[in-house]
Amino acid sequence: MKRRIARAAVELIDKEATILLDNSSTACFLAEMLAPRAGRLTAITFSLEVTQILTGAGRSHRVILPGGE
């Protein structure tokens, strides 16, 4: 079910979009589907797993991993 949600969501996200991804399994599935896409996606996330997925794809996606206290 969560993969189907991610598949539907990926169709709504532009290649140059800025998105916010949480620390959930659905966000990880979405990141896996977005990672190989062309374009320069900007993702803001607190998830190390989402960060690894998007930066490990060999694409020029921008990932912002905010720090905290």
N, C-alpha and C positions, 0 to 999 in steps of 0.2 A: 504494500500500500504506500509506504513512504517513498519508494523509488518511483511509483506512478505520480505522486505529488511533485517530486523533483523534476520528472520528465515534462510535466505540464508547465511548471514554473520556468524551466529553462527556455521555453519558447517565448516567454514574455519579457525576457531580459535582453536588452540591446547589447551589442558587442562592445560598446564604449561606456556602458552604464557604471554607476557607482551604487553598490549594494551593501547592505549590512547583513551579515550572517551570524547567527547565534551558535552556541555550542550544543548542537543536537545532531542526531543521526540523519535527519532529513537534510540539514545544512551540509553535512558531509557528502551525501548522495548528490546534492545539487552542485557542490564544488567539483566533484568527480566529473560531472557532465559539462561544467563550464570550463574546466582546466584546459582541455585540448582545443577549445574554440579560438579562432583568429580574433584579433582585435586587442584592445588594451582595457580590460575590465579593471575596475578599482573595487576592492572588497575591504570592508572594515569588519574585523572580527576579533573576538576574545579567544577564539578556539585555536590552539596549536595544531590540531589535526587538520582543520580547514586551511590554515596557513601552509602546512606542509604539502597538502594536495595541490593548492594553487601555485605555489612557488616551485614545486617539483615537476611541473608539466613542461618546462622548457620554453614557455611562452613569456611574453613581456607583461603579464598581468601585474598590477600593483596591489600589494596587500599591506594594510595598515593594521598593526597589532598594538592597540593602546595599552599603555602601562597602567598601573594602579598603585594604590598605597598599601 
